[in-house]
Amino acid sequence: MKSRKNKSAVNAGYSGHKRARFYFMPATSPAFLNTPYIGRFAPSPTGLLHFGSLVSALASFLDARACRGTWLVRMEDLDPPREQPGAADAILQALEQHGLTWDGEVVFQSRRHAAYETLLHDLQRQHLIYRCDCTRQDLQTMGGIYNGRCRTRLVDTSHPHALRLKLYDTLPLPDDRLEFTDLFQGQQIQNLRLEAGDQILKRKDGLFAYQLAVVADDMAQGITHIIRGLDLLPVTARQIAFFNICHRPAPLYGHVPMAINQHGQKLSKQNLALPLDGQKASGNLWYALAFLGQRPPPELKTATVAEILAWGVQHWQREQVAAMPREALSPLLSGEEYPHL
């Protein structure tokens, strides 16, 4: 995906059908201008919240509250083999300890399988998905980007197969290039054919894929703004395209800087990122505000969680986030910089 940061044929059973017609509504569409702000934070219960998670959650929360909007929490519990027992409850508790209270009920993706099947059926009826039995080795041979090989192949349905979305060739995009403006990272351009490829919506093991569930749920909840970590910027163009394939306007996206460890790796459970300590919530929030470029005053370090969040909402500036480096070392790695450790 290219970034220009600006500061100021068909598969088994579908042959012979004409392609459906689509309109393209860019991410900066005015469709949401007169619609109440609805944002969301959607963690996966594969581990406990760490500083990088807090940065994304706080940015999403502050942007919603500063716009007097609704802030929702959704649990992306779609992949049981990767989930950690008790993590979902621990994540929600950590959010509460940091004052990040959400509106409405928490949505669990594991309870929405019927909705995902309905969307798949609708896409199948429009001949927008096809079966694929390609292996990971096949994908490596393609250079890592799926080239639509199974679009015109007859796949044996008695063998394990995935369902893929025809991501390109479905929208009126010049040279399959989709452009959008990120709230913090500026103009983005991605060639859907060469940089994304047709996306898996249902896996060979029968589990629903992230790309299906996330768009289905964002549509169902009427999400208008998605503020999240920079690591998800590369998949944004394909999600915007999916919204348009479904004849729905895409939300506005903003990707905040990514917290990394001393080895330059994104903070994660795999990299042994320290979980948040709820007893140090005020310090955690202060450093997250600073990480986001909001310049909280030093005396705010000893304020209550409610006071820090009130200051954050009142002083929230997207421009300051946009001015920050795309990634930076987590301050929670250094005891000297972080006196609350």
Secondary structure, DSSP 8 states (H G I E B T S, - for coil): -EEE-------TT-TT----------TT-GGGTTS--EEEE---TTS--BHHHHHHHHHHHHHHHHTT-EEEEEE----GGG--TTHHHHHHHHHHHTT---SS--EEGGG-HHHHHHHHHHHHHTT-EEEE---HHHHHHTTSSB--GGGGS---TTS--EEEE--SSSS--GGGEEEEEETTTEEEEEEIIIIIBSEEEE-TTS-B-HHHHHHHHHHHTT--EEEEEGGGGGGHHHHHHHHHHTT----EEEEE-EEE-TTS-B--TTTT--B--GGGHHHHHHHHHHHTT----GGGGGS-HHHHHHHHHHH--HHHHHTS-SEEE-GGG-TTT-TT-
